[in-house]
Amino acid sequence: MAEHGTVAVTGVTGALGSRVAARLAEQGVPQLLVGRSPERLPELPAAQRRGPAAYADAEAMRTALEGAETLVLVSGHRTGRRLEEHATAVEAAIKAGVRRVLYVSLVGASPIATYLNARDQWLTEQFLAGAGIRHTILRAGIYTSTPAALADEDFVVRGPGGDGRAAFVTHDDIAAVITAAALDDQYDGATLEITGPEALTLDEAVTRIAAATGRPYRYEPETFEQAFAQRWRRGVSGTQIETWISWYQAIARGEVAMVTDVVPRLTGAPATAVEDAAWWPSPNTARGIPTRQGES
Ligand SMILES: NC(=O)c1ccc[n+]([C@@H]2O[C@H](COP(=O)([O-])OP(=O)(O)OC[C@H]3O[C@@H](n4cnc5c(N)ncnc54)[C@H](OP(=O)(O)O)[C@@H]3O)[C@@H](O)[C@H]2O)c1
């Protein structure tokens, strides 16, 4: 087995970072698992648990990253201060002597992206470009699991996605690409768009999710006005509504429909079709989305 330098991974208590850490562990790579709650970090071979370290805590991040050669920085939750949080984490990594950063961004990242989350991801990309450290941008496509999580308790996915398309990609495929890039510095300087194998409408994707899970998922397109009014009546805040609706609108406008060969090229296996995904979240589990009974 090739000898690898130590890789620090953040977001390991989450769906993506946990999969990256598990894959690196399978390959015997020494790791630092960095998190806000070290007691919730998994125990893995050749891995040290480090923290508590939030991205915005420069000193805690620097201490947690001591000894790492490469950092896999999973983007944090949307707080309105993500650029500052990510920038602080990158500067802490530089101070700790980290030599390469792999930043997990979002497909379609742009200052004028319709999906609001793709705008502040772009800001972090720009920060990294000027930070003076070797880096790779890994733009994760729209998760295959998200429509299942956005569905209500009756398994209905409602939103203004029209008949636009998205190249849904599984967490496992994204984690496999990140792992490959973390172990091969030929990707330094690259921006890789990680997508699924085909661009599907929400109707097509949700129909396949229903078949795969045996649950009665269905998609009901809404107009923008219906989408806004329905969520407002359910007590969702204006900021949440904007972000939520912008996810559907990015699909409606074709901004996340690009299909790339990044998964097969870096992993040697075809990208996973929606119906073959190995993991499905429960309905009504998208972050920050209130249930009919109250805020989740
Ligand atoms: N491509 C897409 O379709 C898509 C969809 C949703 C989100 N995303 C982005 O991709 C990221 C990873 O996705 P995921 O499915 O793994 O999300 P997830 O399961 O919610 O995990 C997010 C991870 O990031 C950590 N984290 C969040 N904010 C942090 C901060 N300020 N400082 C330190 N750690 C922080 C969380 O730690 P704690 O356990 O301490 O909270 C958790 O481990 C998300 O955070 C989000 O930025 C992408």
The ligand as an SDF file (V2000), in Angstrom:
LIG
                    3D

 48 52  0  0  0  0  0  0  0  0999 V2000
  -24.9110   19.0370   -2.6480 N   0  0  0  0  0  0  0  0  0  0  0  0
  -26.0750   19.1610   -2.0390 C   0  0  0  0  0  0  0  0  0  0  0  0
  -27.1660   18.8400   -2.5790 O   0  0  0  0  0  0  0  0  0  0  0  0
  -26.1010   19.6610   -0.6210 C   0  0  0  0  0  0  0  0  0  0  0  0
  -27.3150   19.5710    0.1120 C   0  0  0  0  0  0  0  0  0  0  0  0
  -27.3110   20.0040    1.4290 C   0  0  0  0  0  0  0  0  0  0  0  0
  -26.1540   20.5260    2.0000 C   0  0  0  0  0  0  0  0  0  0  0  0
  -25.0040   20.5960    1.2580 N   0  0  0  0  0  0  0  0  0  0  0  0
  -23.7460   21.1380    1.8230 C   0  0  0  0  0  0  0  0  0  0  0  0
  -22.8520   20.0300    1.9670 O   0  0  0  0  0  0  0  0  0  0  0  0
  -22.4130   19.9230    3.3440 C   0  0  0  0  0  0  0  0  0  0  0  0
  -22.2460   18.4540    3.6840 C   0  0  0  0  0  0  0  0  0  0  0  0
  -23.4750   17.7730    3.4450 O   0  0  0  0  0  0  0  0  0  0  0  0
  -23.9930   16.6630    4.4500 P   0  0  0  0  0  0  0  0  0  0  0  0
  -25.1270   15.9820    3.7720 O   0  0  0  0  0  0  0  0  0  0  0  0
  -22.8570   15.8790    4.9890 O   0  0  0  0  0  0  0  0  0  0  0  0
  -24.5880   17.5940    5.6290 O   0  0  0  0  0  0  0  0  0  0  0  0
  -24.7910   17.1970    7.1730 P   0  0  0  0  0  0  0  0  0  0  0  0
  -25.1270   15.7520    7.3070 O   0  0  0  0  0  0  0  0  0  0  0  0
  -25.7450   18.2090    7.7280 O   0  0  0  0  0  0  0  0  0  0  0  0
  -23.3350   17.4100    7.8140 O   0  0  0  0  0  0  0  0  0  0  0  0
  -22.7490   18.6720    7.9310 C   0  0  0  0  0  0  0  0  0  0  0  0
  -21.4730   18.5220    8.7430 C   0  0  0  0  0  0  0  0  0  0  0  0
  -20.8020   19.7860    8.7890 O   0  0  0  0  0  0  0  0  0  0  0  0
  -20.5230   20.0920   10.1540 C   0  0  0  0  0  0  0  0  0  0  0  0
  -20.5820   21.5310   10.3200 N   0  0  0  0  0  0  0  0  0  0  0  0
  -21.5860   22.3590    9.9170 C   0  0  0  0  0  0  0  0  0  0  0  0
  -21.2960   23.6310   10.2350 N   0  0  0  0  0  0  0  0  0  0  0  0
  -20.0860   23.6020   10.8700 C   0  0  0  0  0  0  0  0  0  0  0  0
  -19.2690   24.6020   11.4540 C   0  0  0  0  0  0  0  0  0  0  0  0
  -19.6440   25.9150   11.4360 N   0  0  0  0  0  0  0  0  0  0  0  0
  -18.1050   24.2200   12.0240 N   0  0  0  0  0  0  0  0  0  0  0  0
  -17.7340   22.9120   12.0390 C   0  0  0  0  0  0  0  0  0  0  0  0
  -18.4690   21.9240   11.4910 N   0  0  0  0  0  0  0  0  0  0  0  0
  -19.6270   22.2680   10.9250 C   0  0  0  0  0  0  0  0  0  0  0  0
  -21.6260   19.3930   10.9400 C   0  0  0  0  0  0  0  0  0  0  0  0
  -21.2020   19.2230   12.2720 O   0  0  0  0  0  0  0  0  0  0  0  0
  -22.2250   19.1380   13.5360 P   0  0  0  0  0  0  0  0  0  0  0  0
  -22.5970   17.6770   13.6360 O   0  0  0  0  0  0  0  0  0  0  0  0
  -21.4320   19.6390   14.6740 O   0  0  0  0  0  0  0  0  0  0  0  0
  -23.4190   20.0050   13.1920 O   0  0  0  0  0  0  0  0  0  0  0  0
  -21.7370   18.0840   10.1770 C   0  0  0  0  0  0  0  0  0  0  0  0
  -20.7100   17.1900   10.5540 O   0  0  0  0  0  0  0  0  0  0  0  0
  -23.5030   20.6450    4.1510 C   0  0  0  0  0  0  0  0  0  0  0  0
  -22.9790   21.1130    5.3890 O   0  0  0  0  0  0  0  0  0  0  0  0
  -23.8890   21.7720    3.2040 C   0  0  0  0  0  0  0  0  0  0  0  0
  -22.9440   22.8540    3.2710 O   0  0  0  0  0  0  0  0  0  0  0  0
  -24.9630   20.1580   -0.0280 C   0  0  0  0  0  0  0  0  0  0  0  0
  1  2  1  0
  2  3  2  0
  2  4  1  0
  4  5  1  0
  4 48  2  0
  5  6  2  0
  6  7  1  0
  7  8  2  0
  8  9  1  0
  8 48  1  0
  9 10  1  0
  9 46  1  0
 10 11  1  0
 11 12  1  0
 11 44  1  0
 12 13  1  0
 13 14  1  0
 14 15  2  0
 14 16  1  0
 14 17  1  0
 17 18  1  0
 18 19  2  0
 18 20  1  0
 18 21  1  0
 21 22  1  0
 22 23  1  0
 23 24  1  0
 23 42  1  0
 24 25  1  0
 25 26  1  0
 25 36  1  0
 26 27  1  0
 26 35  1  0
 27 28  2  0
 28 29  1  0
 29 30  1  0
 29 35  2  0
 30 31  1  0
 30 32  2  0
 32 33  1  0
 33 34  2  0
 34 35  1  0
 36 37  1  0
 36 42  1  0
 37 38  1  0
 38 39  2  0
 38 40  1  0
 38 41  1  0
 42 43  1  0
 44 45  1  0
 44 46  1  0
 46 47  1  0
M  CHG  2   8   1  16  -1
M  END
$$$$
